């Protein structure tokens, strides 16, 4: 795709760089720490921000907006990630956390089955929340047609249900 004029429709996280696009807010979610039940933070029910530096973080793709949000958050605590594992697959991330290879930061809706089963635990990363605003984006030079509007409506309904269940 060479220009946004070729864009039909996209679902993305707000970066503030959505130029030449029409965007509509889709939903907002937040990120939480993901640990195995045996992790000391899981047992305490809270993260110890001073210990962030000593954790191996298993994070999604370094070229993602989510990765940038997490690293910006950790910089608030003067943490530059030294021990990280990059993984582009949420299922693999979950399995590595279960195996105690490290911890992660994920949206709770991505691990609802595992947290319900007790195989993974989500806890607040600290006093400040990490929020993501999801957008529906399309070329500023056009309007969504009926089938695209229907797709957006269906996706919003699914997103609402996912967020309500977490």
DAMOWO-V814313 format. One record per backbone hydrogen bond with DSSP energy under -0.5 kcal/mol. CO is the residue of the C=O (numbers start at 1). NH is the residue of the N-H. Records with the same first field share a line. If there is no record, write none. Layout:
CO->NH + NH
This chain:
3->6
4->7
7->139
10->12 + 137
12->135
17->19
18->21
20->140
22->138
24->136
27->134
29->132
30->108
31->130
32->106
33->123
34->104
35->121
36->39
39->42 + 43
40->44
41->45 + 46
47->49
48->51
49->52
51->54
52->55
55->57
56->103
57->59 + 85
59->87
61->64
64->68
65->69
66->70
67->71
68->72
69->73
70->74
71->75
72->76
73->76
74->77 + 79
75->78
78->80
79->81
82->84
83->57
85->59
89->93
90->94
91->95
92->96
93->97
94->98
95->99
96->101 + 102
97->100
103->58
104->34
106->32
107->110
108->111
109->112
111->115
112->116
113->117
114->118 + 119 + 120
121->35
123->33
124->47
129->131
130->31
132->29 + 134
133->14
134->26 + 27
135->12 + 137
136->24
137->10
138->22
139->142
145->149
146->150
147->151
148->152
149->153
150->154
151->155
152->156
153->157
154->158
155->159
156->160
157->161
158->162
159->163
160->164
161->165
163->166
